[in-house]
Each structure stands twice: as C-alpha cells, then as structure tokens.
Amino acid sequence: MDETVNQGTTTQENAEGTQDAQKTFTQEEMNRIIADRVQRERSKYNDYDTLKEKAAKFDAQEEASKTELQKAILAFAQSNGCSEVRDGREVRMTSRRTTAEAQTRIHEMAYFWYNIRNCQQAEAICYAMEKMHALNREYLTIEEWEDIVNTVKHNYSDMKWEEGGYGDFEQFNFISE
C-alpha cells in the first residue's frame, strides 16, 4: 500500500486503487512526526561542530608553524596583487595582473626568500625560480639551467658569478636529469 499525507490526514490506497479509511492527525502527532524527521536529519550532522573545531585547530597550528619570514613574504605578495595556492608546505603565487608582472614578483621574492643578492649566481637562481613557477614544477633540466646561466652571464656581465654576492648558494638543488 502507498501512503500519502495531505493536510494532516493520511489516505491509503489498496491494490485495486480505491481508498481505504482516512486517518486524521492531531497537532501533537504532526509535531511528533516532524520532530522525529528533523532529529533524523540532524543526526546526520552530529559531528559537524567537532569537525569544525578540529579544522580550526589545524589552521591555527599551520599558521603558528609559519616563520616570521614566510608570514612577511605572504603579506607582501598579497598586498601586491598576488594570491596564494597551498600545496602541502609550498606556496604558489598567481597574479591578477600580467604574466610578466608575476614573473617579476617571483624573481624579487626569491631574493628576499633565499637572502641572496649582488652576483650572477643570485640572478640565475631568481630566474630559475621564475622558470620553475612558469613550468609548474620543482626542478629544471640541465639544459634549462645552462641556458639560464648563459643568459645571466651575458646580461649581467658587470657582475661576477659569486664574488661580491651574498647568501647560501649551497641550499639550491633544483636540477634534475
């Protein structure tokens, strides 16, 4: 038998399609039926507040684990029209402006992030960061790196490879064969 509720009454149809007796519900019965249905729906989401609390704690821990340098870089990037996309511990920046502007920002942020400057090697590393970002990968081929080095040596001939520069250049290992 199919059961339908109409305006507080229930009508049942039998196998021949004719209607059997009608049942009228009191307001109290309707309230109970609705309350039961609402309770069943709410029980599906019982752990929502717990999950929300855990997510907030995770976000707070992640924020607390950022170094002051990371926080400063993200603030600078966001104030200059960039947004961040997190993938694990990595932050990818995308600009709402042109690709050239995004590359310039990445280049300049690399100086700041890695604390390198004033030599051809620092320039090559900054260009490498630009290229890896543009290619959306964490490495360069030997050929790509050599091309960057040759371009930098040509364009920055007034600088030396390391002499006059500063920074820890041993920290970089982004070349893959």
N, C-alpha and C positions, 0 to 999 in steps of 0.2 A: 504494500500500500504506500502511496505517496502522501506526504503530509505538508500542508501549506498553512502559514499563519496569516490571517487577514484581520487587521484592525482588532486584535485581541481575541480572535476566535480561530479555532482550528477546524479544518474540514478534511476528512479522509475520503479518498476515492477507493472503491473496491475494484476487483478485477473486471467487472462489466462497465466500469467508468461512471457508475452512479455514485452519488454522495451518500455517505452514512451520516451518523449523528454529528451535530456541530457541538464543539466544546467552547465555552466562553471562559476566558481567563480573568481572574481578578487583577487589580492593580498590583497587589502584593506578589502574585505569581509572576506577572510580567517583569516586575522589578527583580525577582529572584532569577528568572531566566536570563535577563540582560546582565545582571551582576555576575552570574556564572560564566557567561560568554566573555565578558570583559576580563574576568580573572584568568580564564584560559589564554586569552591573547596576551595579557600582561606577563604571565608565567613564561612566555617565550623569551622575554627580555629581562628576566630576573637578574642576570649578571651584568647588565649594561653599566650600572654605576661602578661596579668593581673593575670592569674593563676600562672604563673611562679614567678611573683613578690610577690604574696601572700605566696607562698611556701617558698621563700627565707626569707621573714619576719618572718614566723613561725619558720623556722630553726634557725634564729638569736635569736628570743625570747627564744626558747628552750635552746640554747647554753648559753644565758645570765642567764637563771634561774638555771643553774648548780652551785653548790657551788664550792669553790676552792678545797675542799676535793674530790668531785666527779670528777672534772677535773684531779686531780692528780692521782686518782685511775685508771681512764680510760687510762691516758697516761702511767702509769706503766704497766697496763695489756697489752696494745697494744705493748709496747716496749719489752714485754716478750713473744711474740708469741700468744697472745690471741686476739680474735676478739669479738666485742660486737653485741648482737642482742637485740634491744629495744622492749619492750612490755609495752607500757604506760610509767610509770616512772621507771620501773625495767630494769636493765641491766643484761643480761645473758652472761656469758663468756664461750667461747669454745676455746679449744687449738688445734693448728695444730699438737701438739705432742701427747703423750700418755695420757690415762685417769688418770694414777697416777700423772703425772705432772700437769694436770688440777686440780685435787683434791688438790694437794699441794698448787697450786696458790690460789685456793679459800680459803683454810684454812688460809694461810698467809694474804690474803687480808681482811679476816674477822677481824683479829687482828687490822689491820690498819683502816678499815672502822668503826668499832664499838669502837675503842680505848679501848680495853680490853687486859689483859695480866697477866701472872705470877700466875695463880691459876688453880685448876682443873675445876672450872666453866667456865673460859675463854676457856680452851681446849675443854670442852664439847660443848660450843656454836660454836666454829670453826668446830668441827666435825659435828655438826647439820647442819651448812651451807653447808658443803660438801655433806651430805646425801640428803638434800632437793634439791640441784642442780642436783645431780645424778638422783633423782626421778622425777625431773622437776615439783616440786610442792612447795607451800609456807608453808607447815606445816609438822609436824611429829606426829605420833600416840604416845600415852603414852608409849606403849611397845617399840617403836623405841627410844624414848628419854631415857627411863630407861636402855636400852641396851647400849646406848652411855655413859651414866653416869657411869654404872658399868665398862665398858671398860676403861674409863678415870681414874677412881679411882684405877683400877688395874695397868694400865700402867704408871701413874703419881703419884705413892704412896709417892714420896718425897715432893709433894705439898699438900696444904690444899685446901678445897673446895673454900673458898673465901679469907681466910686470906693470906696476902702477895700480893694479886692481886689488880688490879685497874680497874676501869671502871664502867659504869652504867649498872648493870645487871637487873635492873627493866624494861629496854626497850624491853626485849625479851618476846614475847608471840606467840610462833610458834607451840604450842602443841594443837592438835585437837583430840577430842574423836571419 
